[in-house]
């Protein structure tokens, strides 16, 4: 059997329901045996790090909220099946008058840019949550000096540490702290 020509399309999903909509698409494709026609369903995300309650928390952030990418050959009923799943409001397409035209496939350059960005961020380890600058005022939010204010004297990028000058009992003292132990003032 020859390979079916597939293109990338954008599916509109309810905001905040992208993961659920992706699940519905994948389950329906599997249930109907349409794996030959729909090969990939993707929600472009990136990993971000935030500090919550003094702890570093990793979260996923969606690049394009409300949209899902799908690699498919929209032949026969496939477009209709996907369009009528819960949390999905249809395909991104050009409108002509009051009726929708056929779904518009993404250009290969757009697909490469989006997928390249996702792959690039997957390969990256950790990204600075907040880049710091020497001389910047910061507040210590973790450790024995929690609540102290200071200024950044030195940044040790490879160890992800800062040397911060704080005033303790009227004397200036240098502390070596992790990036996640301080926040910008």
MOLINHU-V112804 format. One record per backbone hydrogen bond with DSSP energy under -1.0 kcal/mol. NH is the residue of the N-H (numbers start at 1). CO is the residue of the C=O. If there is no record, write none. Layout:
NH,CO  NH,CO
//
This chain:
7,72  9,70  11,68  12,90  13,66  14,87  17,14  21,17  22,18  23,19  24,20  25,21  26,22  27,23  28,24  29,25  30,26  31,27  32,28  34,29  37,34  38,34  39,71  40,71  42,69  46,61  48,59  50,57  52,55  55,52  57,50  59,48  61,46  63,44  67,64  68,11  69,42  70,9  71,40  72,7  73,37  75,73  78,75  81,77  82,78  83,79  84,80  85,82  88,85  89,12  92,10  96,99  99,96  101,94  104,92  106,8  111,107  112,108  113,109  114,110  115,111  116,112  117,113  118,114  119,115  120,116  121,117  122,118  123,119  124,120  135,152  136,133  138,150  139,183  140,148  141,181  142,181  146,143  147,140  148,145  150,138  151,165  152,136  153,163  154,163  156,161  161,156  162,177  163,154  164,175  165,151  166,173  168,171  171,168  173,166  175,164  177,162  179,160  181,178  182,179  183,139  185,137
//
